Amino acid sequence: MIRFRVNAAEQLGKAHFPNVIAISCAFESLSPEIQETMNNLEDTLTNAVEKQKTAYLTAIVTGPDSREWQYYSKSHDAFMKILNESLSCLPVLPINISSFSDPEWEAYSRLAGSKLSSN
């Protein structure tokens, strides 16, 4: 399942948020407890970074054994500082974090285009 912010590149401005930060969490089964913990992570982090206008959640991809949140950010370092501060009070999840430069928002465009596929 893919959820994404429609027209995010136009609304937010590509030039202001040139970096993708992807946070992924693997799970064996999507139990109610895991679901609640992931929802708390998403809400807490998204509220923190968007309030400070450091980054914006643009897509969430959920598969049978993982979920990935994609944020477009101004700065990797600023994002990581907020992530560490805001998530310190939540239960630990096995997350992986990757980041890369994407000034043309190609990753977002691929996900936005995938909603139209027949798969």
Sequence and secondary structure as in RCSB ss.txt:
>XXXX:A:sequence
MIRFRVNAAEQLGKAHFPNVIAISCAFESLSPEIQETMNNLEDTLTNAVEKQKTAYLTAIVTGPDSREWQYYSKS
HDAFMKILNESLSCLPVLPINISSFSDPEWEAYSRLAGSKLSSN
>XXXX:A:secstr
 EEE TTHIIIIIGGG  EEEEEEEE SS  HHHHHHHHHHHHHHHHHHHHTTSEEEEEEEE SSEEEEEEEES 
HHHHHHHHHHHHTTS    EEEEEEE TT HHHHHHHHHTTS  
